Amino acid sequence: MLSLLIEPALAQNKPTTKPAAKKPAASQNADNSVPLDPAVKVGKLPNGFTYYIRKNVEPKNRVTIYLANKAGSILENENQRGLAHLIEHMAFNGTKNFPKNELVNYLQKTGVRFGADLNAYTSFDETVYQLPIPSDDPEIVKNGLQIMRDWAQNVTLDPVEIDKERGVVLEEKRLGKGAQQRMQDKYLPMLFNNSRYSNRLPIGTEEVLKNATPQTIKDFYNDWYRPNLQALIVVGDIDVNQIEQQIKAKFSDLKNPANPKPRTKYNIELTGKNQFVAVTDKEFPVTVAQILIKHKEQPLLTKNDLRNSVIRSLYNQMMGARFSELSKQANPPFLQAGNSISGFLAGLDAATTVIVAKPGEFEKGLKTTFTEVERVKRFGFTATELERAKASFLTS
């Protein structure tokens, strides 16, 4: 059984006292904004394509290149559900300059391992490609940038290769089926407050994956893989100025559509009320409880924001250490438990408590977990705990 309790954030409560007058935003932020690392070179081409470059000599003679597309499954129409993820797969099955299997074959010759090094992911809101390559060979670096350029707008999407890849993605979907998936289908609508996110899981639907035409797939690619929704990140043992010139040479000719579709920003509304759901499946082996308190995400724009982010990281470390100690007892009160604050989705963060109960001891596990959370709420952490977390934070 899995239980979910979604509680409203206390921050939604209306203030009962009149807030103090604030300084104008411009003057308030002038000296308080978090400065960008001066070692990061940032630029934007006339077509809207953004790039970030940073020299990092460790590991020596290595560079990792990322292509981030602000396009994920949330942008799919009903007849496109699953195509953002399928296109990610297709990027490895042929591009303008690396047709069919030549891309993977070339990279493997340079020492890049498919899956372990060369990788990509598709989420609700973005699709990101990762390419780690040697940086001591200018030709390999040049070709690495060319691969990224091809992924940005020159994936072949050959109909024969599409049909081959459908089976791969359908098998991935099949392997994901089971008790956890069946339960997720029941609780996600409440977790996402019946927003668009509830029915836009990146894996998509079997009907679309089997039947989407090559043109429908190309339409999604052409609509959303465009320079004003893309960014390139290059980090490694490289010459920053040289890489910048190569980026300008290769990516400046990327084209935006003549009539670009608006990139809608979808939200998960906060309901301001408690919600609860219990779902069961005879194949799910344990009893799990998750309590989430969703709230607006913490920005990271000012020095005070940065301080709050560090405090949250320290809190998560110290809570993790406490539950780790509890789990090491001779007879721990649960199989697993924890409490943390982290990013959720769609501009929200969540304070989450999770309990995986021992058979027949759900109440005991729940009470022990919330006793620890309440103990921190009332008494905080010890100086020793804080110093240990600080040391870990500074070395991580």
Secondary structure, DSSP 8 states (H G I E B T S, - for coil): -EEEEEEE-GGGS--SS-------HHHHHHTTB----TTEEEEE-TTS-EEEEEE--SSTTEEEEEEEES--GGG--GGGTTHHHHHHHHTTS-BSSSTTTHHHHHHHHTT--BTTTBEEEE-SS-EEEEEEEESS-HHHHHHHHHHHHHHHH-B---HHHHHHHHHHHHHHHHHT-SHHHHHHHHHHHHHTTT-GGGG--TT--HHHHHH--HHHHHHHHHHH--GGGEEEEEEESS-HHHHHHHHHHHHTT----SS------------SS-EEEEE--TT--SEEEEEEEEEE----SBHHHHHHHHHHHHHHHHHHHHHHHHHTSSS-SSSEEEEEEEEEETTEEEEEEEEEE-TT-HHHHHHHHHHHHHHHHHH---HHHHHHHHHHHHH-
